[in-house]
Amino acid sequence: MIVKPSEVAPLTGAMVVDALASVLPAGVIQVAQGDGAVGAQLVNSAIDMVAMTGSTAVGRKLIIGCADGLKRLVLELGGKDPMVVFADADLDRAAHDAVFFSLFNCGQVCCSVERVYVDAAIKDEFERRVVELARSYAVGPGLDEASKVGPMVSKMQCAIVAEQVDQAVSQGARLLYRSDVPTASSGNWFPVTVLGDLRQDMQIQTNETFGPVVALATFDGSEAEAVRLANDTEYGLAAYVYTKDMSRAKRVCSGIRAGQVGVNCYSLFHANVACPWVGHKGSGFGYHSGYDGWRQFSLPKSLVFETPVPEDISS
């Protein structure tokens, strides 16, 4: 196995490979550092399979690159993961999860909450709770115990998030909260941001954000509208539904086109190890994890030996 970490996080990838190599036979796992050019060389080399976690754009290139050799492929790609909050939801739990899982790892998680659709009947109360919680998320260095949100992975990603936020505000979104950022130290700092009154035609509702933004919009409280808005994206990685009505939850979850839907929870933290991690639509090709997912990394082979033909068949 050859692992190519992201070029913007090379040390993390190297540490993972070093840990695995310390308990595996020599040569079983190796690391290759570099950007897309290195990745292209790996894909074009004499390998049997490619597994990649990354953007949908790169995933499309990999499908083309693997086509000539019919190389097997598993892709976990981008996401624009929605969270739907019905009026009967546990608002403390829903507000906590909306904030925590929008800001977790600075929002740089494939299944981060990126769009929150709140029943219009509870809009004001939910916004109040979210802003109150967001105020407790200080931005700063990871070694500072008071910090909950660190720097972004690159200047480029920081600029992408800034562009989406600025454009949304210029188009009528409400800036409900923006935190301070460190001024005494260098870093790709982006403030914890809460936006309200977002519309589907805004870039921040369609393009992957991957940053510390809690993006709030409303819906009319109907199941049909919740499903429509959740599905209004090219992606389909994860989704989240918050309601005390389990019958409603099952109906809405069944209608949402996503590989995993958490009911009153963040699916990544609660999925059993037996569950495969699947991306629907533009969020994946194949799947990994769980027993079925692990099998994607193996190739069945049958050894068939000649055996005597049973008498009842030969006769």
C-alpha positions, -999 to 999 in steps of 0.1 A, spaced: 0 0 0 12 35 -9 -3 65 9 -2 100 -5 -14 125 21 -28 158 11 0 182 2 -14 207 27 -12 182 56 19 161 49 30 156 85 -3 141 97 -3 116 69 34 106 76 26 100 113 -3 77 105 19 57 80 48 56 105 24 42 132 11 14 108 46 6 95 59 1 130 37 -30 134 35 -43 98 62 -63 78 87 -41 60 75 -27 27 38 -34 33 30 3 36 49 33 23 43 71 20 47 93 -11 45 130 -5 35 156 -31 7 173 -49 -16 162 -77 13 154 -100 25 127 -76 -10 114 -73 -13 112 -111 19 92 -113 6 67 -87 -27 63 -105 -8 57 -138 16 32 -123 12 -6 -120 -13 -6 -91 -45 -26 -87 -67 -2 -69 -72 35 -59 -90 48 -28 -92 85 -23 -108 110 0 -110 144 -15 -129 168 -38 -155 157 -63 -134 174 -91 -104 153 -83 -126 122 -81 -138 127 -116 -102 129 -128 -94 97 -110 -123 78 -126 -109 88 -160 -74 79 -150 -84 45 -138 -106 37 -168 -80 24 -193 -66 -1 -169 -100 -9 -154 -84 -3 -120 -108 -7 -91 -118 25 -73 -133 38 -41 -139 75 -37 -152 95 -7 -158 130 -21 -172 163 -12 -203 171 8 -228 199 15 -244 182 44 -278 194 56 -293 194 90 -331 197 93 -346 209 126 -384 204 131 -403 225 156 -407 195 180 -370 188 182 -350 190 214 -337 225 207 -309 223 232 -295 192 215 -302 205 180 -285 239 187 -255 222 203 -250 199 174 -256 226 148 -228 246 163 -204 219 174 -205 199 141 -204 231 120 -172 242 138 -156 208 146 -120 207 132 -126 243 120 -154 230 98 -129 210 77 -147 176 79 -163 159 48 -195 154 68 -196 187 87 -230 203 91 -229 229 63 -266 238 59 -291 241 88 -328 243 79 -349 253 108 -387 253 110 -398 289 106 -419 286 137 -388 283 160 -365 305 139 -359 333 165 -354 309 195 -331 286 176 -310 315 163 -307 329 198 -295 295 212 -270 291 183 -254 325 187 -251 320 225 -233 287 220 -211 301 192 -198 329 215 -181 302 236 -160 290 207 -127 310 209 -104 310 179 -67 305 187 -37 282 188 -44 246 198 -20 247 227 -41 275 242 -66 257 265 -92 284 259 -92 278 222 -118 256 205 -112 266 169 -78 266 154 -64 280 121 -75 268 87 -54 244 67 -43 269 41 -46 305 29 -65 293 -1 -92 276 19 -94 306 42 -100 328 11 -127 305 -2 -147 307 31 -143 345 32 -156 349 -3 -187 328 4 -195 346 36 -189 381 21 -210 373 -9 -239 359 12 -240 391 33 -239 413 3 -269 394 -11 -290 398 20 -279 372 46 -278 384 82 -245 383 100 -257 371 134 -222 366 150 -186 369 141 -159 361 166 -125 377 172 -93 361 158 -58 363 171 -38 393 161 -6 386 179 3 354 160 4 345 123 -20 319 110 -48 312 86 -74 324 111 -110 327 102 -136 339 127 -164 317 140 -193 330 119 -231 325 122 -253 335 92 -290 337 90 -317 342 63 -297 322 38 -313 314 4 -307 285 -19 -294 308 -47 -264 319 -26 -230 303 -32 -226 293 4 -257 271 1 -244 253 -30 -206 251 -28 -187 232 -2 -176 257 25 -152 236 46 -149 263 72 -161 275 107 -195 288 96 -229 280 110 -253 285 80 -289 290 90 -320 290 68 -356 283 74 -383 261 59 -421 259 62 -421 230 86 -434 204 61 -417 171 55 -418 177 17 -400 210 19 -374 196 43 -366 168 19 -366 191 -11 -341 215 5 -319 188 18 -317 172 -17 -311 205 -34 -274 199 -40 -251 179 -62 -237 161 -31 -251 133 -10 -227 123 17 -244 128 51 -275 145 65 -291 150 99 -327 151 110 -339 164 144 -374 156 156 -390 137 185 -414 120 160 -397 88 149 -422 81 122 -416 115 107 -378 109 110 -380 76 91 -401 92 63 -378 122 59 -346 101 62 -359 78 35 -365 108 12 -331 124 16 -305 112 -9 -275 107 13 -253 78 22 -259 82 60 -285 101 78 -283 108 115 -315 110 135 -309 134 165 -272 126 163 -240 131 143 -238 98 123 -200 97 121 -198 94 159 -226 69 163 -224 46 133 -217 10 142 -185 -4 128 -206 -27 107 -220 3 87 -205 11 54 -196 48 47 -213 57 14 -214 88 -7 -245 92 -30 -246 115 -61 -215 136 -63 -202 125 -29 -187 92 -38 -180 62 -59 -182 28 -41 -178 29 -4 -156 20 25 -157 10 62 -179 -16 79 -177 -52 68 -191 -45 34 -167 -16 29 -136 -35 39 -145 -61 13 -142 -34 -14 -104 -35 -8 -102 -72 -16 -109 -92 -48 -127 -125 -46 -110 -156 -61 -124 -191 -64 -103 -223 -64 -125 -249 -80 -114 -286 -78 -128 -314 -98 -149 -337 -77 -167 -369 -84 -201 -364 -100 -229 -377 -77 -245 -409 -90 -280 -394 -89 -268 -367 -114 -248 -390 -137 -276 -415 -140 
